[in-house]
């Protein structure tokens, strides 16, 4: 997805947040805010996994109705590594 950034690491969003807040000596890291961010990240990852599962089910259903040439191209596209 565009503008999501790296979500492949467990706590990538939180790590970036901590780095930004710790870089400034005038900011303090609020533990409740960190807990909330971790919860949001966990919820987002669950949502992404759920949507991936739904897409895979849809893909599996539709692929059987596509012409062979389209199936080959589609499989080739999905085998490409993900890029940002």
Residue, then its C-alpha position, 0 to 999 in steps of 0.5 A: x500500500x502506498x505511504x504505509x512504509x515498512x510494516x514487515x518488521x514487528x515494531x518498525x513504526x514504534x522503533x521509528x517513533x522512539x528514535x524521533x522522540x529520543x532524538x529530541x531532549x525536550x520530549x519525554x516518551x510516555x509509556x501509555x502512548x507507547x502501549x497505545x502505539x503497540x496496540x494500534x500496530x498490532x490491530x493494523x497487522x491483524x487487519x492486513x493479515x485478514x485482508x490478505x486472506x480475503x484477497x487470497x480467497x478471492x484470487x483462488x476463486x477467480x483464477x479458475x475462470x481466467x484464460x491460461x495466459x492471464x493465469x501465467x501472467x498473474x502468477x508471475x506478478x505475484x511471485x515478484x518481491x514486494x517493493x515500496 
